[in-house]
Amino acid sequence: MQEYPPAARTPLKGEKPVAKPRRGRSARTFWLKQLHTWHWVSSALCLIGLLLFTITGITLNHAAEIEAQPVTAERSAQLPANLLSAVAPDDAADAKKPLPAPIAQWLGAELKVPAGGIAEWSADEIYLALPRPGGDGWVSIDRATGAVTAEETSRGWIAWLNDLHKGRNAGGTWKWFIDIFAGACLVFSITGLFLLQLHASKRPSTWPIVGAGLVIPAILALYFIH
């Protein structure tokens, strides 16, 4: 037996008709929910990073006014006799190559320096630069005598944070962090823009304020930077 849908009921006197759900409003509600979710998740991921990069942006902008007092420490050591043959002078041309693994391990244990980078080999000396955030360093090995000299310079925690801001000598892991952080900031900004669009009809000042955020730096760049 074929079934038919129930006929629409005529509202009784004084009864308000039941409003049918509007498709457009349902879609808007869905996107509002999605955008709010992505916006708060990306903002939570970005929060500490934004604080770090904002503060270091100020310190970098005033780097010349913030005096740093570098502290330099120099140490000396002597290669063990069983390792001298690995650095003995030879007739090879100057080259850039890693230190032999036993010597790198010995330097790490004896002088507490990361010696896994690329060193410069010349006829008389092996020189290994040790750049790092907030400081510099180097290790020099005399190929004839095995005398080792190491120097480390620290410019303080502000310089360390500034170098993290720039990604200077911070390694591949920090480089990936900056890229991922930048992606999260991009999601935060784009979802914020769409949320502004969805709420703009009830907030007439939305686009004038957004426009001011574009026009003000553009004027400063065009007329005050020479």
Backbone as a chain_set.jsonl record, in Angstrom:
{"seq": "MQEYPPAARTPLKGEKPVAKPRRGRSARTFWLKQLHTWHWVSSALCLIGLLLFTITGITLNHAAEIEAQPVTAERSAQLPANLLSAVAPDDAADAKKPLPAPIAQWLGAELKVPAGGIAEWSADEIYLALPRPGGDGWVSIDRATGAVTAEETSRGWIAWLNDLHKGRNAGGTWKWFIDIFAGACLVFSITGLFLLQLHASKRPSTWPIVGAGLVIPAILALYFIH", "coords": {"N": [[0.85, -1.198, 0.0], [0.62, 2.138, -0.918], [2.218, 4.862, 0.669], [1.495, 8.166, 1.691], [2.886, 11.427, 2.204], [2.158, 13.251, 5.192], [-0.378, 15.7, 5.137], [0.113, 19.229, 5.042], [-0.408, 20.92, 8.064], [-2.897, 23.228, 8.893], [-2.274, 26.185, 10.599], [-3.669, 26.801, 13.807], [-5.957, 29.279, 15.057], [-4.257, 32.083, 16.23], [-1.967, 30.676, 16.57], [1.482, 30.476, 15.823], [2.97, 29.988, 12.645], [5.155, 27.216, 11.872], [8.489, 27.812, 11.203], [10.344, 27.044, 8.311], [13.571, 25.545, 8.153], [16.25, 27.472, 6.967], [18.376, 27.062, 4.222], [20.606, 28.609, 3.594], [21.22, 29.879, 6.007], [21.932, 27.672, 7.537], [24.281, 26.802, 6.257], [25.889, 29.023, 6.722], [26.091, 28.937, 9.493], [27.505, 26.552, 9.765], [30.018, 27.192, 8.538], [30.801, 29.289, 10.165], [31.223, 27.932, 12.567], [33.3, 26.173, 11.813], [35.325, 27.998, 11.055], [35.729, 29.414, 13.438], [36.721, 27.322, 15.009], [39.154, 26.583, 13.684], [40.383, 29.027, 13.916], [40.735, 29.499, 16.704], [42.266, 27.294, 17.402], [44.613, 27.613, 15.841], [45.427, 30.073, 16.883], [46.006, 29.366, 19.501], [48.187, 27.67, 19.082], [49.965, 29.531, 18.057], [50.378, 31.39, 20.062], [52.524, 31.551, 22.139], [54.736, 31.631, 20.474], [54.181, 33.973, 18.996], [54.388, 35.882, 21.037], [57.138, 35.606, 21.606], [58.339, 36.322, 19.103], [57.316, 38.887, 18.819], [58.379, 40.312, 21.021], [61.151, 39.987, 20.526], [61.213, 41.23, 18.098], [60.98, 43.899, 18.861], [63.341, 44.186, 20.389], [65.238, 43.708, 18.399], [64.72, 45.86, 16.727], [65.727, 47.877, 18.253], [68.368, 47.265, 18.534], [70.84, 48.582, 18.354], [70.73, 50.283, 20.483], [70.681, 48.72, 22.707], [72.999, 47.655, 24.783], [75.408, 45.161, 24.534], [77.448, 42.922, 26.357], [79.957, 41.135, 25.521], [81.186, 37.969, 26.526], [84.104, 36.209, 26.668], [85.641, 33.086, 26.52], [88.553, 31.155, 26.706], [90.166, 28.099, 25.965], [92.59, 25.482, 26.277], [94.097, 22.487, 25.016], [95.571, 19.213, 24.525], [96.019, 17.01, 21.904], [95.687, 13.494, 22.259], [98.371, 11.103, 21.917], [97.737, 8.905, 20.299], [95.949, 9.937, 18.491], [97.205, 11.733, 16.898], [98.155, 10.975, 14.394], [95.95, 11.116, 12.747], [95.647, 13.747, 12.085], [97.987, 14.554, 11.048], [100.372, 16.514, 9.178], [100.203, 16.702, 5.588], [100.625, 16.374, 2.015], [98.335, 17.192, 0.783], [95.927, 19.32, -0.85], [94.46, 22.408, 0.36], [91.354, 21.982, 2.053], [87.825, 21.462, 2.73], [86.299, 19.642, 5.112], [84.788, 17.171, 7.296], [85.895, 16.621, 10.701], [87.852, 13.774, 11.672], [86.02, 11.06, 13.099], [86.92, 9.969, 15.686], [88.42, 12.158, 16.674], [86.528, 14.206, 16.752], [84.825, 13.145, 18.674], [86.552, 13.11, 20.862], [87.058, 15.853, 21.235], [84.488, 16.693, 21.924], [84.161, 15.387, 24.377], [86.36, 16.316, 25.866], [86.51, 19.163, 25.639], [83.926, 19.912, 25.581], [82.529, 20.743, 23.244], [80.525, 20.962, 20.28], [81.634, 19.152, 17.701], [81.002, 18.35, 15.14], [80.789, 19.584, 12.678], [81.737, 21.063, 9.47], [85.125, 21.342, 8.854], [87.957, 23.489, 8.195], [90.714, 22.562, 6.451], [94.082, 23.161, 6.335], [97.578, 23.395, 5.409], [99.007, 23.647, 7.826], [97.143, 23.829, 9.888], [93.989, 22.965, 11.378], [90.843, 24.283, 11.245], [87.877, 24.865, 12.904], [84.812, 26.287, 12.758], [82.417, 27.4, 15.149], [79.649, 28.5, 15.172], [76.758, 29.845, 16.847], [73.446, 30.515, 18.225], [73.334, 33.692, 19.727], [76.048, 33.864, 20.196], [79.484, 32.957, 19.406], [82.081, 30.745, 18.276], [85.118, 28.792, 18.074], [87.431, 26.204, 17.069], [90.801, 25.336, 16.986], [93.302, 23.319, 15.612], [96.614, 22.442, 15.783], [98.385, 20.939, 13.306], [100.892, 19.844, 13.355], [101.846, 19.681, 16.01], [99.638, 18.955, 17.516], [98.41, 20.619, 19.295], [95.595, 22.091, 20.769], [93.305, 24.701, 20.547], [90.585, 26.415, 21.833], [87.833, 28.655, 21.598], [85.156, 30.459, 22.977], [82.457, 32.695, 22.659], [80.032, 34.604, 24.272], [77.169, 36.586, 23.899], [75.072, 37.233, 25.524], [71.626, 36.796, 26.762], [69.703, 38.294, 25.403], [70.788, 38.692, 22.866], [70.824, 36.034, 22.162], [68.052, 35.416, 21.986], [67.401, 37.207, 19.928], [68.852, 36.095, 17.792], [67.502, 33.681, 17.553], [65.083, 34.66, 16.614], [65.833, 35.462, 14.047], [66.654, 33.076, 13.075], [69.315, 32.501, 13.029], [72.09, 30.524, 12.786], [70.816, 28.428, 14.117], [70.177, 25.869, 13.481], [68.662, 22.977, 11.794], [66.29, 21.982, 12.985], [65.12, 24.16, 14.356], [64.685, 25.779, 12.165], [62.67, 24.358, 10.839], [60.705, 24.641, 12.784], [60.172, 27.413, 12.631], [59.076, 27.569, 10.055], [56.739, 25.977, 10.332], [55.468, 27.383, 12.381], [55.047, 29.816, 11.038], [53.198, 28.938, 9.141], [51.032, 28.283, 10.82], [50.445, 30.847, 11.766], [49.606, 31.967, 9.379], [47.235, 30.539, 8.886], [45.798, 31.428, 11.119], [45.568, 34.177, 10.479], [44.166, 34.164, 7.993], [41.75, 32.8, 8.603], [40.816, 34.606, 10.453], [40.347, 36.771, 8.766], [38.226, 35.81, 7.186], [36.308, 35.485, 9.178], [35.945, 38.152, 9.877], [34.731, 38.975, 7.514], [32.29, 37.56, 7.654], [31.093, 38.754, 9.839], [31.004, 41.393, 9.197], [28.755, 42.754, 8.242], [27.29, 43.51, 10.447], [29.009, 45.091, 11.734], [30.0, 47.975, 10.952], [32.441, 49.333, 10.987], [34.412, 47.543, 10.354], [35.813, 47.054, 7.789], [36.922, 49.639, 7.194], [38.8, 49.783, 9.342], [40.426, 47.567, 8.777], [41.374, 48.416, 6.311], [42.846, 50.641, 7.17], [44.918, 49.363, 8.464], [46.358, 48.502, 6.297], [46.859, 50.816, 4.773], [48.266, 52.642, 6.45], [50.958, 51.499, 7.061], [51.775, 51.404, 4.381], [51.858, 54.125, 3.589], [53.832, 55.051, 5.376], [56.021, 53.562, 4.449], [56.303, 54.509, 1.829], [56.671, 57.298, 2.025], [58.301, 57.952, 4.192], [60.52, 56.338, 4.346], [63.701, 56.253, 3.212]], "CA": [[0.0, 0.0, 0.0], [1.45, 3.34, -1.049], [2.041, 5.833, 1.746], [1.625, 9.555, 1.262], [3.307, 12.291, 3.312], [1.029, 13.933, 5.829], [-0.67, 17.029, 4.591], [0.525, 20.334, 5.905], [-1.474, 21.298, 8.99], [-3.198, 24.656, 8.934], [-2.119, 26.691, 11.973], [-4.873, 27.242, 14.496], [-6.039, 30.722, 15.293], [-3.346, 32.553, 17.273], [-0.744, 29.859, 16.57], [2.464, 30.916, 14.832], [3.4, 28.905, 11.746], [6.515, 26.72, 12.086], [9.373, 28.287, 10.131], [11.207, 26.036, 7.718], [14.987, 25.92, 8.254], [16.792, 28.049, 5.74], [19.622, 26.408, 3.847], [21.699, 29.574, 3.66], [21.602, 30.09, 7.407], [22.594, 26.46, 7.991], [25.645, 26.827, 5.724], [26.631, 30.08, 7.42], [26.38, 28.424, 10.835], [28.56, 25.541, 9.616], [31.308, 27.835, 8.287], [31.183, 30.024, 11.374], [31.75, 26.964, 13.532], [34.598, 25.701, 11.322], [36.305, 29.081, 11.11], [36.044, 29.667, 14.843], [37.561, 26.22, 15.491], [40.5, 26.752, 13.129], [40.956, 30.29, 14.402], [41.221, 29.407, 18.082], [43.344, 26.294, 17.459], [45.842, 28.23, 15.318], [45.86, 31.118, 17.812], [46.62, 28.696, 20.651], [49.508, 27.217, 18.645], [50.824, 30.676, 17.763], [50.426, 32.353, 21.16], [53.844, 31.724, 22.732], [55.629, 32.062, 19.403], [53.923, 35.387, 18.698], [55.001, 36.664, 22.113], [58.586, 35.571, 21.399], [58.735, 37.09, 17.927], [56.971, 40.293, 19.048], [59.378, 40.893, 21.933], [62.448, 40.061, 19.851], [61.108, 42.26, 17.06], [61.287, 45.179, 19.509], [64.765, 44.23, 20.744], [66.009, 43.852, 17.16], [64.526, 47.221, 16.231], [66.541, 48.764, 19.085], [69.606, 46.526, 18.814], [71.962, 49.499, 18.535], [70.587, 50.966, 21.771], [70.817, 47.735, 23.78], [74.416, 47.312, 24.849], [75.75, 43.785, 24.891], [78.797, 42.773, 26.901], [80.401, 39.781, 25.177], [82.064, 37.257, 27.455], [84.904, 35.26, 25.889], [86.397, 32.089, 27.296], [89.497, 30.424, 25.869], [90.68, 26.883, 26.595], [93.63, 24.78, 25.523], [94.223, 21.057, 25.29], [96.565, 18.533, 23.693], [95.528, 15.758, 21.36], [96.428, 12.295, 22.672], [99.344, 10.63, 20.927], [97.127, 7.956, 19.361], [95.117, 10.659, 17.521], [98.018, 12.669, 16.12], [98.309, 10.522, 13.007], [94.74, 11.47, 11.98], [95.726, 15.155, 11.664], [99.378, 14.835, 10.672], [100.489, 17.255, 7.913], [100.426, 15.932, 4.365], [100.776, 17.213, 0.82], [97.02, 17.441, 0.18], [95.532, 20.722, -0.977], [93.496, 22.872, 1.36], [90.035, 21.39, 1.812], [86.799, 21.585, 3.768], [85.754, 18.314, 5.373], [84.584, 16.958, 8.729], [86.972, 16.034, 11.49], [87.685, 12.33, 11.897], [85.085, 10.782, 14.196], [87.558, 9.889, 17.011], [88.831, 13.481, 17.135], [85.303, 14.927, 17.099], [84.359, 12.614, 19.959], [87.481, 13.549, 21.904], [86.806, 17.28, 21.485], [83.222, 16.793, 22.645], [84.343, 14.941, 25.759], [87.404, 17.09, 26.554], [86.245, 20.605, 25.648], [82.461, 20.111, 25.591], [82.12, 21.511, 22.07], [80.003, 20.125, 19.195], [82.678, 19.193, 16.666], [80.553, 17.542, 14.011], [80.609, 20.386, 11.473], [82.754, 21.034, 8.425], [86.327, 22.072, 9.247], [88.85, 23.943, 7.124], [92.01, 21.907, 6.57], [95.198, 23.762, 5.613], [98.817, 22.635, 5.609], [99.487, 23.731, 9.207], [96.105, 23.979, 10.906], [92.585, 22.615, 11.137], [90.018, 25.314, 11.895], [86.457, 24.51, 12.921], [83.96, 27.361, 13.279], [81.322, 26.926, 16.004], [78.63, 29.55, 15.351], [75.557, 29.44, 17.587], [72.64, 31.684, 18.588], [73.805, 34.479, 20.866], [77.483, 33.776, 20.419], [80.323, 32.355, 18.383], [83.17, 29.953, 18.822], [85.962, 28.095, 17.102], [88.463, 25.285, 17.554], [91.966, 25.276, 16.103], [94.2, 22.203, 15.906], [97.909, 22.497, 15.119], [98.568, 19.609, 12.731], [102.234, 19.334, 13.644], [102.042, 19.404, 17.435], [98.421, 18.465, 18.152], [97.902, 21.595, 20.26], [94.208, 22.469, 20.488], [92.842, 25.944, 21.172], [89.148, 26.634, 21.623], [87.346, 29.925, 22.121], [83.71, 30.646, 22.936], [82.008, 34.047, 23.003], [78.599, 34.725, 24.524], [76.734, 37.987, 23.895], [73.93, 37.411, 26.417], [70.366, 36.146, 26.399], [68.952, 39.093, 24.414], [71.357, 38.324, 21.568], [70.384, 34.665, 21.897], [66.67, 35.495, 21.506], [67.42, 37.884, 18.627], [69.312, 35.144, 16.78], [66.401, 32.745, 17.323], [64.124, 35.389, 15.771], [66.348, 35.46, 12.678], [67.045, 31.724, 12.683], [70.761, 32.519, 12.785], [72.904, 29.438, 13.359], [69.965, 27.706, 15.064], [70.024, 24.484, 13.07], [67.517, 22.589, 10.972], [65.062, 21.797, 13.767], [64.524, 25.483, 14.568], [64.224, 26.243, 10.852], [61.365, 23.741, 10.62], [59.749, 25.263, 13.703], [59.782, 28.722, 12.096], [58.183, 27.341, 8.915], [55.449, 25.499, 10.845], [54.873, 28.514, 13.094], [54.561, 30.764, 10.035], [51.981, 28.358, 8.575], [49.952, 28.452, 11.802], [50.086, 32.274, 11.743], [48.861, 32.196, 8.141], [45.875, 30.028, 9.13], [45.197, 32.355, 12.07], [45.232, 35.425, 9.783], [43.153, 33.949, 6.954], [40.465, 32.53, 9.255], [40.37, 35.879, 11.022], [39.814, 37.587, 7.676], [36.899, 35.291, 6.826], [35.396, 35.813, 10.279], [35.605, 39.568, 9.699], [33.778, 39.048, 6.408], [30.991, 37.058, 8.094], [30.51, 39.661, 10.844], [31.147, 42.785, 8.748], [27.463, 43.408, 8.02], [26.824, 44.053, 11.727], [30.075, 45.943, 12.278], [30.355, 48.832, 9.81], [33.815, 49.831, 11.038], [35.354, 46.451, 10.104], [36.7, 47.23, 6.641], [37.774, 50.828, 7.362], [39.921, 49.481, 10.225], [41.321, 46.692, 8.02], [42.038, 49.262, 5.324], [43.849, 51.46, 7.858], [46.066, 48.499, 8.715], [47.118, 48.428, 5.053], [47.252, 52.135, 4.277], [49.245, 53.299, 7.33], [52.335, 51.097, 6.753], [52.115, 51.751, 3.0], [52.253, 55.54, 3.578], [55.118, 55.161, 6.055], [57.058, 52.996, 3.594], [56.481, 55.305, 0.616], [57.021, 58.694, 2.237], [59.227, 58.194, 5.293], [61.687, 55.474, 4.253], [64.544, 56.686, 2.084]], "C": [[0.88, 1.242, 0.0], [1.138, 4.339, 0.059], [2.282, 7.241, 1.203], [2.07, 10.388, 2.445], [2.114, 13.014, 3.9], [0.844, 15.333, 5.266], [-0.273, 18.1, 5.592], [-0.651, 20.774, 6.762], [-1.658, 22.814, 8.983], [-3.089, 25.152, 10.363], [-3.458, 27.135, 12.549], [-4.832, 28.741, 14.731], [-5.141, 31.111, 16.464], [-2.041, 31.773, 17.338], [0.201, 30.329, 15.47], [2.869, 29.746, 13.947], [4.852, 28.519, 12.031], [7.379, 27.127, 10.901], [10.241, 27.148, 9.62], [12.667, 26.483, 7.842], [15.513, 26.408, 6.91], [18.166, 27.461, 5.469], [20.814, 27.346, 3.982], [22.185, 29.796, 5.079], [22.341, 28.875, 7.958], [24.05, 26.428, 7.512], [26.493, 27.869, 6.445], [27.017, 29.62, 8.827], [27.52, 27.412, 10.79], [29.927, 26.207, 9.455], [31.768, 28.679, 9.47], [31.82, 29.093, 12.396], [33.138, 26.496, 13.106], [35.669, 26.776, 11.45], [36.703, 29.405, 12.539], [36.969, 28.57, 15.401], [38.993, 26.372, 15.003], [41.178, 27.995, 13.68], [41.505, 30.129, 15.811], [42.333, 28.368, 18.21], [44.659, 26.907, 16.975], [46.344, 29.33, 16.249], [46.517, 30.512, 19.045], [48.021, 28.209, 20.301], [50.484, 28.375, 18.488], [51.139, 31.539, 18.98], [51.835, 32.599, 21.684], [54.837, 32.199, 21.681], [55.437, 33.52, 19.044], [54.504, 36.292, 19.773], [56.51, 36.746, 21.923], [59.0, 36.474, 20.246], [58.361, 38.566, 18.054], [58.017, 40.973, 19.926], [60.727, 41.032, 21.241], [62.4, 41.017, 18.662], [61.43, 43.64, 17.622], [62.771, 45.271, 19.837], [65.644, 44.341, 19.5], [65.9, 45.262, 16.604], [65.374, 48.225, 17.006], [67.877, 48.113, 19.437], [70.785, 47.456, 19.081], [71.914, 50.2, 19.889], [70.723, 50.025, 22.963], [72.251, 47.248, 23.798], [74.603, 45.87, 25.288], [77.189, 43.75, 25.388], [79.264, 41.343, 26.64], [81.352, 39.217, 26.24], [82.777, 36.17, 26.662], [85.69, 34.35, 26.817], [87.275, 31.302, 26.333], [90.046, 29.23, 26.641], [91.703, 26.231, 25.679], [93.662, 23.321, 25.931], [95.279, 20.477, 24.348], [95.974, 17.215, 23.214], [96.332, 14.586, 21.909], [97.318, 11.777, 21.547], [98.716, 9.708, 19.89], [96.232, 8.626, 18.325], [95.919, 11.58, 16.606], [98.125, 12.264, 14.653], [97.122, 10.93, 12.139], [94.778, 12.904, 11.479], [97.132, 15.514, 11.194], [99.434, 15.57, 9.336], [100.729, 16.32, 6.737], [100.527, 16.902, 3.203], [99.446, 17.532, 0.144], [96.723, 18.941, 0.135], [94.562, 21.095, 0.14], [92.105, 22.35, 1.01], [89.105, 21.692, 2.97], [86.154, 20.215, 3.933], [85.594, 18.128, 6.876], [85.851, 16.439, 9.4], [86.775, 14.522, 11.555], [86.847, 12.081, 13.146], [85.769, 10.666, 15.556], [87.966, 11.251, 17.558], [87.607, 14.308, 17.525], [84.771, 14.456, 18.444], [85.254, 13.082, 21.109], [87.265, 15.016, 22.254], [85.507, 17.472, 22.258], [83.367, 16.417, 24.103], [85.299, 15.845, 26.534], [87.037, 18.565, 26.706], [84.754, 20.942, 25.628], [82.003, 21.011, 24.442], [81.564, 20.551, 21.026], [80.936, 20.213, 17.994], [82.285, 18.387, 15.433], [80.392, 18.306, 12.711], [81.732, 20.195, 10.472], [83.926, 21.925, 8.839], [87.131, 22.475, 8.01], [90.248, 23.37, 7.387], [93.029, 22.647, 5.706], [96.463, 22.959, 5.937], [99.229, 22.587, 7.075], [98.394, 23.58, 10.255], [94.78, 23.402, 10.423], [91.744, 23.596, 11.934], [88.554, 24.929, 11.767], [85.665, 25.649, 13.551], [82.793, 26.754, 14.048], [80.297, 28.045, 16.232], [77.413, 28.996, 16.079], [74.732, 30.675, 17.899], [73.209, 32.384, 19.82], [75.292, 34.416, 21.106], [78.2, 33.146, 19.24], [81.385, 31.515, 19.077], [83.982, 29.327, 17.719], [86.945, 27.171, 17.823], [89.566, 25.24, 16.514], [92.872, 24.138, 16.556], [95.48, 22.375, 15.1], [98.234, 21.094, 14.612], [99.929, 19.008, 13.044], [102.379, 18.896, 15.093], [100.815, 18.786, 18.115], [97.872, 19.401, 19.209], [96.51, 22.07, 19.828], [93.872, 23.744, 21.262], [91.37, 26.131, 20.825], [88.745, 27.955, 22.261], [85.839, 30.002, 21.947], [83.363, 32.051, 23.389], [80.495, 34.047, 23.152], [78.232, 36.198, 24.604], [75.469, 38.21, 24.722], [72.636, 36.847, 25.86], [69.543, 36.952, 25.415], [69.458, 38.782, 23.013], [70.935, 36.915, 21.172], [68.959, 34.66, 21.344], [66.594, 36.163, 20.135], [67.845, 36.923, 17.515], [68.26, 34.07, 16.514], [65.339, 33.374, 16.427], [64.541, 35.307, 14.3], [66.658, 34.055, 12.176], [68.531, 31.593, 12.442], [71.452, 31.386, 13.54], [72.115, 28.592, 14.361], [69.695, 26.262, 14.647], [68.725, 24.188, 12.334], [66.215, 22.445, 11.734], [64.357, 23.12, 13.995], [64.011, 26.067, 13.258], [62.849, 25.662, 10.541], [60.314, 24.341, 11.538], [59.259, 26.6, 13.156], [58.811, 28.547, 10.931], [56.787, 26.899, 9.385], [54.718, 26.612, 11.587], [54.305, 29.538, 12.112], [53.28, 30.247, 9.38], [50.796, 28.508, 9.518], [49.49, 29.905, 11.855], [49.27, 32.605, 10.501], [47.421, 31.718, 8.285], [45.123, 30.969, 10.064], [44.728, 33.636, 11.372], [44.101, 35.236, 8.774], [41.787, 33.655, 7.569], [39.92, 33.784, 9.926], [39.756, 36.781, 9.965], [38.414, 37.12, 7.274], [35.878, 35.561, 7.93], [34.999, 37.287, 10.228], [34.552, 39.729, 8.605], [32.375, 38.626, 6.863], [30.306, 38.004, 9.08], [30.462, 41.114, 10.378], [29.806, 43.499, 8.597], [26.918, 44.041, 9.296], [27.864, 44.979, 12.372], [30.607, 46.837, 11.163], [31.809, 49.3, 9.814], [34.847, 48.779, 10.674], [36.335, 46.773, 8.983], [37.482, 48.533, 6.675], [38.981, 50.566, 8.265], [40.924, 48.565, 9.524], [42.086, 47.506, 6.978], [43.115, 50.138, 5.945], [45.105, 50.645, 8.148], [46.925, 48.308, 7.479], [47.684, 49.783, 4.661], [48.351, 52.766, 5.133], [50.666, 52.818, 7.057], [52.748, 51.417, 5.332], [52.562, 53.209, 2.908], [53.622, 55.725, 4.229], [56.241, 54.667, 5.162], [57.352, 53.903, 2.403], [57.058, 56.694, 0.892], [58.088, 58.923, 3.328], [60.451, 57.275, 5.292], [62.468, 55.853, 3.005], [65.852, 55.914, 2.085]], "O": [[1.782, 1.372, 0.828], [-0.022, 4.629, 0.355], [3.158, 7.463, 0.368], [1.682, 10.104, 3.578], [1.169, 13.35, 3.188], [1.807, 16.038, 4.965], [-0.316, 17.904, 6.806], [-1.756, 20.977, 6.258], [-0.692, 23.574, 9.058], [-3.737, 24.605, 11.256], [-4.27, 27.761, 11.867], [-3.784, 29.376, 14.612], [-5.245, 30.545, 17.553], [-1.119, 32.149, 18.062], [-0.214, 30.553, 14.333], [3.087, 28.639, 14.439], [5.675, 29.365, 12.381], [7.056, 26.833, 9.75], [10.803, 26.383, 10.403], [12.972, 27.661, 7.658], [15.245, 25.818, 5.864], [19.009, 27.373, 6.361], [21.891, 26.944, 4.424], [23.385, 29.891, 5.335], [23.27, 29.021, 8.754], [24.947, 26.068, 8.275], [27.664, 27.633, 6.742], [28.127, 29.879, 9.292], [28.393, 27.407, 11.659], [30.882, 25.844, 10.142], [32.963, 28.777, 9.749], [32.832, 29.428, 13.012], [34.051, 26.427, 13.928], [36.783, 26.503, 11.896], [37.877, 29.645, 12.822], [37.886, 28.859, 16.17], [39.937, 26.301, 15.79], [42.392, 28.017, 13.886], [42.618, 30.57, 16.093], [43.242, 28.53, 19.026], [45.697, 26.743, 17.617], [47.554, 29.508, 16.395], [47.474, 31.073, 19.578], [48.94, 28.315, 21.114], [51.678, 28.23, 18.75], [52.072, 32.341, 18.938], [52.301, 33.739, 21.677], [55.676, 33.059, 21.951], [56.411, 34.235, 18.81], [55.051, 37.351, 19.465], [57.099, 37.818, 22.06], [59.904, 37.297, 20.39], [59.021, 39.417, 17.457], [58.483, 42.07, 19.617], [61.378, 42.071, 21.351], [63.431, 41.556, 18.26], [62.069, 44.455, 16.957], [63.398, 46.303, 19.599], [66.685, 44.998, 19.538], [66.87, 45.802, 16.073], [65.704, 49.294, 16.491], [68.446, 48.372, 20.498], [71.631, 47.165, 19.927], [72.941, 50.659, 20.387], [70.865, 50.475, 24.1], [72.666, 46.502, 22.911], [74.03, 45.423, 26.282], [78.044, 44.477, 24.882], [79.001, 40.444, 27.44], [82.208, 39.927, 26.769], [82.135, 35.312, 26.057], [86.319, 34.801, 27.774], [86.817, 30.842, 25.288], [90.354, 29.337, 27.828], [91.677, 26.411, 24.462], [93.298, 22.967, 27.052], [95.807, 21.177, 23.483], [95.492, 16.409, 24.009], [97.555, 14.683, 22.013], [97.038, 11.996, 20.368], [99.115, 9.724, 18.726], [95.793, 7.973, 17.378], [95.378, 12.141, 15.652], [98.179, 13.123, 13.772], [97.268, 11.075, 10.925], [94.04, 13.259, 10.56], [97.419, 16.69, 10.967], [98.632, 15.286, 8.447], [101.375, 15.281, 6.874], [100.515, 18.117, 3.397], [99.432, 18.086, -0.955], [97.2, 19.716, 0.964], [93.939, 20.241, 0.77], [91.724, 22.283, -0.159], [89.533, 22.119, 4.042], [85.538, 19.693, 3.003], [86.208, 18.859, 7.653], [86.748, 15.897, 8.754], [85.642, 14.044, 11.499], [86.957, 12.81, 14.131], [85.248, 11.219, 16.524], [87.875, 11.488, 18.763], [87.642, 15.033, 18.519], [84.32, 15.262, 19.258], [84.769, 13.409, 22.192], [87.286, 15.387, 23.428], [85.433, 18.319, 23.148], [82.768, 17.049, 24.973], [85.083, 16.113, 27.716], [87.229, 19.15, 27.772], [84.372, 22.111, 25.655], [81.198, 21.921, 24.635], [82.069, 19.437, 20.889], [81.009, 21.255, 17.343], [83.141, 17.81, 14.763], [79.909, 17.745, 11.728], [82.562, 19.296, 10.602], [83.747, 23.106, 9.136], [87.0, 21.886, 6.937], [90.874, 23.658, 8.408], [92.862, 22.749, 4.491], [96.406, 21.962, 6.657], [99.756, 21.568, 7.524], [98.687, 23.235, 11.4], [94.496, 23.36, 9.226], [91.906, 23.727, 13.148], [88.052, 24.695, 10.667], [85.825, 25.943, 14.735], [82.245, 25.725, 13.653], [80.105, 28.485, 17.365], [77.08, 27.818, 15.942], [75.258, 31.787, 17.845], [73.522, 31.744, 20.825], [75.759, 34.883, 22.145], [77.595, 32.843, 18.212], [81.558, 31.571, 20.295], [83.576, 29.333, 16.557], [87.241, 27.336, 19.006], [89.306, 25.12, 15.317], [93.172, 24.01, 17.743], [95.438, 22.445, 13.871], [98.346, 20.161, 15.407], [100.096, 17.789, 13.0], [102.969, 17.852, 15.372], [100.939, 18.164, 19.17], [96.962, 19.027, 19.949], [96.289, 22.404, 18.664], [94.122, 23.847, 22.463], [90.971, 26.016, 19.666], [89.246, 28.327, 23.321], [85.309, 29.651, 20.893], [83.904, 32.544, 24.378], [79.769, 33.561, 22.285], [78.899, 36.972, 25.291], [74.855, 39.273, 24.629], [72.537, 36.476, 24.691], [68.758, 36.378, 24.66], [68.669, 38.626, 22.081], [70.714, 36.633, 19.995], [68.679, 33.985, 20.353], [65.817, 35.741, 19.278], [67.27, 36.934, 16.426], [68.132, 33.596, 15.386], [64.759, 32.697, 15.578], [63.704, 35.107, 13.42], [66.899, 33.861, 10.985], [68.973, 30.687, 11.736], [71.399, 31.309, 14.767], [72.677, 28.097, 15.338], [69.054, 25.514, 15.385], [67.821, 25.02, 12.26], [65.147, 22.749, 11.201], [63.138, 23.208, 13.849], [63.005, 26.777, 13.248], [61.967, 26.364, 10.045], [59.168, 24.532, 11.134], [58.064, 26.892, 13.21], [57.832, 29.286, 10.825], [55.777, 27.395, 8.887], [53.505, 26.771, 11.447], [53.213, 30.067, 12.323], [52.373, 31.029, 9.094], [49.687, 28.821, 9.085], [48.295, 30.176, 11.974], [48.351, 33.423, 10.555], [46.491, 32.404, 7.861], [43.953, 31.276, 9.834], [43.63, 34.124, 11.636], [43.182, 36.052, 8.708], [40.776, 34.193, 7.117], [38.708, 34.0, 9.964], [38.771, 37.472, 10.223], [37.523, 37.939, 7.049], [34.712, 35.834, 7.645], [33.85, 37.632, 10.503], [33.608, 40.508, 8.742], [31.386, 39.263, 6.498], [29.078, 38.049, 9.147], [29.938, 41.974, 11.086], [29.723, 44.711, 8.798], [26.162, 45.009, 9.23], [27.618, 45.57, 13.424], [31.577, 46.475, 10.497], [32.354, 49.629, 8.76], [36.043, 49.071, 10.677], [37.547, 46.768, 9.196], [38.626, 48.55, 6.221], [40.071, 51.067, 7.993], [42.134, 48.757, 9.654], [43.287, 47.315, 6.783], [44.167, 50.362, 5.345], [46.219, 51.165, 8.087], [48.107, 47.985, 7.597], [48.845, 49.89, 4.266], [49.279, 53.367, 4.591], [51.537, 53.659, 6.834], [53.923, 51.674, 5.074], [53.54, 53.509, 2.223], [54.47, 56.453, 3.713], [57.306, 55.282, 5.115], [58.508, 54.055, 2.006], [57.839, 57.212, 0.094], [58.705, 59.987, 3.369], [61.328, 57.416, 6.145], [61.957, 55.78, 1.888], [66.697, 56.131, 1.217]]}, "num_chains": 1, "name": "protein.A"}
